[in-house]
Amino acid sequence: MKAFYRYTDGEAEEIPEGGLEALLERNRGYLRNYEELECDLDDPAYVARGNGFCDAKFSEDFVEGQIAKYRARVNDILQSLKNRE
């Protein structure tokens, strides 16, 4: 039977084979990726189309939201690991 981890925001994610530690590393990786992307938002290589204009592949609001989401998830998992000790 698959085990799931429920974040405080209500979303659930399947716990990988490595347990909470592996889930933590996965979410830290996502967070690092969005933090790197945030640094490159002004790069002209990041171009997308939306509402009739070309601006950026990802909006600043989207990237900031994802960073906040994954920071919260990393903190959730860290707290669960701490409580487990």
N, C-alpha and C positions, 0 to 999 in steps of 0.2 A: 504494500500500500504506500502510495506517495505521501510524503510529509510536506506540509505547507507552512510558511512563516507569514503571519499577518502583521503588517505594519500598522502604526498608530493612525495612519490616514485611512485605514479600512481595506486597502488593497492587500492581496495575498500573492505569494510567489512560491513556487516549488523549491524546496530546499535541495540543492545539488548533493551529489555523492559525498563531498567533503564536509558536509554539515554547515553550521552557521558560519564557520570560519571561511569556507569557500563562498558562501553567499555574501559575506562582508567584503571579500576581495573583489567579487564581481561588481558590487555596487561602488566600491572605491574606484574601480576602473572606469565605470560609467561617469562618475563624478570628475575624474581626471580628464576624460575626453571632453566633457562640456566646459570645464575650466580652460582647456586649451583652445577650444572653439571660441570661447568668449574673448580670448586675446586676439583672435583673427577676424573678428566681425567687421573690421574696417578694411580688410583685404579685398581688393576688387575681384579676386578669384571666387569669392563666395557670393554668387549672384543667383537670384531666383525671380520668378515672375508671380505676380499676385495683384489682383485688382487693377490691372492695366498698367502697372509700373514695374520696373526692375529695381530692386533695392538690395536685398540680402537673402542668402539662402535660408537663414534662420533669423527671426526677429530677435532683438535684444530681450524682449519680454519672455519669449519662449525659452531662450537659453538660460536666462536668470531663473525662470520657473523650474527648469530641469535641474539646475544647480541646487536650488533650495530643496527640491524633492529628494535628490540623491544624498545631500547632506543630512537631511532628516532621516532617511533610511539607514545611512551609515551609523548615525547616532542611536537609532532604534536597536540595531543589531548589537552595537557595542554595549548598550544598556542591558540587553538580554544576556549577552555573554557574561557581563559583570554580575548580574543577578543569579546566574547559574553557578557561580563559584561558591 
